[in-house]
Each structure stands twice: as C-alpha cells, then as structure tokens.
C-alpha cells in the first residue's frame, strides 16, 4: 500500500509538469500542433499510441469498403447532378423542343394549305369573230362552245365545283362584277388583296380561230398562228418562297385544264373534222399560260436577306443589352449619393470638389439608352453593308440605300427596347432564355419564309411583333412590293420602340432611386456603429 501511494503521487506530479514548447522533440508535424500547456506524458502517450496504431494497421490487410458508400469518393458526377443541374437540363431541353416544333411546324406541309390562297379570275374575252372563217368552221365551233366565247368555256370549267382545278386554290370570279378591268385588278394584286390574277384577254377566242383555215389566207400556217394564252399576274416580291409553291400549282392546273380541253374536243362527235381543220401544233398544247411577274426577286439571296438581317440584328441586340446592363460601370449611381442630397443639402454648398453633385436618375437612364442607341447604330452599319457590297445587290427604284439603313436601324431600336424591358423584368442574368424564345417565336411567325396563308393558324400571332413588319418593310424597300402599306411598318415598329421604352425608363428610374436610398441607409447605420 505505501508503495502504491508513492507511485500515484509521482504520477500526479509528473502529470502536471509543464515543458516549454522549444524543448519538445519529435517530428515537425507534432511540434506544430502541440500546445505549450499540454502535459508531457499526454503528448508522449498520444504519440506512442498513434505509432503503435499505424504499425498495427500496416501489418493487417486494408479493410474492405462497401462500393455503394465509396462510389461518391471516386466519381464527381453525383455531386454535380443536383437540383440546379436538373432544372437547367429541363429548361434547355424545353427551349430546343419549342424551337424544333415552331420551326418545323411553320414549314410542315404547306402544300396542304394552298387551298387557302385566293386567286382572282377575270374573263375579258370578246368572243369569236367568224367573218374570216369558213361557214363549216363557224358552225362547228358554235356547236362546241354553245355559241359563247372560248373564254367563257374556260371560265366555267375553272369555276365548276366538280372540276379538279376548282379545289386547287380559292378562285374568286370577278368577271360579272362591274367596274373591274385588268389595271384595277393588278392594283389589287399590288396592294396584297389577292395572291394573283388569271386574266383571259379579249382576243382569246380569235387567237383560237387562227389555228383554223381562213377565207382570205387559206389554211393556217406557222406565220398566221397566234398563241392562245391566259395571263397569270402575281407579285413575287411579296413572298418569294410562297409564290414559288403557288406558281407551281397554278401552272400545273392550267396545263391540266389545257389537256382536259383537248381531250373533250378529241372525244366529241366532231373529232375527225377537228383533226382535219385544226393546225397540228394545236394538239401539242392548246392553251398556254403567260406569267407576268410584278416586283421580281432578281437576286436569289436578296430574299433571304430580308429576314436574316433581322435575326443577326436581334442577336446583336441581346449581346448589347447584356453588355450594357452587366459590364458597363454602374458606379455612376453612387456618385454624390453619400455626400450630396442629404438633410444639409441647402446648408452645405458644393465647394472645392469636397461634395460631388449626384446625377438625376432619369439622366442616368437616358444615358444608358444613348449607349444602347450607339450599339445598335454600329451593328446596323455592318449588317447593312453586307448586302450592299455583294455583287448584284437589288434595290427597288422607289427607295435607296439610305432608307434601307434607316429602316434596319429603326427595327434594331425596337429590339433594344423590348430586350431592355425584359432585362428589368427578369434581371440581366434571367432575361436571356426568354429573349431567345421570343426570337424563335417572332422569326417563325413573321412569314419570313412562308406566308401565313400556307402555315397553321397559330403562326398568325406574328401580326403583333416588330419582326414581321421589319421583313415586310425590307421587302418593300428591296423589291417595291406593297408600297402603299409601308407606313404601317414604320408605325408598328415605332410603337414597339416607344411603349416598352417608356415602361423601362420609369422602372429603371425607380430602381436607381431605391438603390440610392439603400446606400444612404447602409451608410447611416455604419456611421452610428
């Protein structure tokens, strides 16, 4: 017992013996983590136990770990696939899905909607003049045509509800309506009130008689033949791609009409007489179709320029809006906020630069709008130059390059106005995806490639967007189409500049004032502390 008591006292004395830090020995890591107030025996014990533990573990086999628990240690993927990643994947997939459906949906099966295209029909045929025709020929054709003009026969075939050609397009017969002639109907095509005009000329029947013998000149020869033709008049500059489809259908329809007319003659009771009387070339193609193209698209790429210009301009406007709102200095809002405009504003005049007067919030907003205007101006210069310097650039005789530049810039300002509003509503980092979706919707619904008449009804939503009127206006400038409606393009685009611009201006002014008030409150709290 005495020996045990003596041993315990020695251990207690040893336990509270303090050793200076500089006299400790061992490896560097232990010295760096040891405290000068830690008992020596405790340090030695920890070191020894640690060493023995390491020795023991090195002699044993490494423990087996469950793969399910060790998986995150070797792969970073589970750490990335968090909520934000799934949200971003969903959002980007939604954008791509919307784009493919809008783009393909706007161009899918336009041939099935050609029936919606309205074409005027006007028969001006004055009838047959049998004064130079042999009596047997006159009697033959009077029997075939039921004593009416050949134009009336063709008109009745086109308007016959059972005829295949009747349902190709929507025919509107203007023959019986008073006050119409070729010039007035062409004016309707020019205004865009119809997609085209089939015009049967006054000499249609008499040209048909030129294939028969004459009492004065004898049998028909190549010198006496006249073309039996109808005229198809359309405005190509209105929408090149749409007219390419419509023109093909009209051409095939008239060719089918000619074949059907020839077949009816050959299957009639007078077929043998007709084969003897008519010139052989008549049976090659009896009725021809002559095209009269108004406002032609001479340069193929010029048609694409009318909408590619605005796609590029819109992308540039997104970049400009983001740059102005994100990267341009915002410290101008803080100038003079903490040293000017407080309670002592009237008592402490601005002297020796110690007080910096603050800029009004409205002036800051206008300055940023001016910078945006400069961005848009620079973008427009280079976008406008591209088609101008390409060989064979097409420009309507009614306009010039300066008007084209002004109009493109005008449309660019409307894009900037819209995007500034989106950036204030959705923040500068949040507006980009909605802005991209808006671009896709505006482009596919603007009748840039195909007109609404050949697209599903949903795409008529484009009637409210500036993109639509930009394309229409540039087609007017380049090709001269629908010049009487050019003022509508200017007016709608002006509305898209002014209305979103004013809303954004008031919102930005209010935001700047709130930020300045927050700065003052923060500064006053810091001063009191």
Buried (B, 14 or more C-beta within 10 A) or exposed (E): EEEEEEEEEEEEEEEEEEBEEEEBEEEEEBEEEBEEEBBBEEBEEEBEEEEEEEEEEEEEEEEEEEEEEEEEEEEEEEEEEEEEEEEEEEEEEEBEEBBEEBBEBBBEEBEEBBEBBEBBBBBBBEBBEBEBBBEEBBEBBEEBBEEBBBBBBBBBBBBEEEBEBBEBBBBBBBBEEEEBEBEEBBEBBBEBEBBBBBBBBBBBBBBBBBBBBBEEEEEBEEEBBEEBBBBBBBBBBBBBBBBEBBBEBBEEBBBBBBEBBBEEBEEBEBEEEBEEBBBEEBBEBBBBBEEEBBBBBEBEEBBBBBBBBBBBBBBBBBBBBBBBBEEEEEEBBEBBBBBBBBEEEEEEEEEEEEBBEBBEBBEBBBEBBEBBBEBBEEBBEEBBEEBEEEEEBBBBEEBEBEBBBBBBBBBBBBBBBBBBBBBBEBEBEEBBBBBBBBBBBBBBBBBBBBBBBBBEEEBBBBEEBBBBBBBBBBBBBBBBBBBEBBEEBBEBBBBBBEBBBEBBBEBBBEBBBEBBEEBEEEEEEEEEE
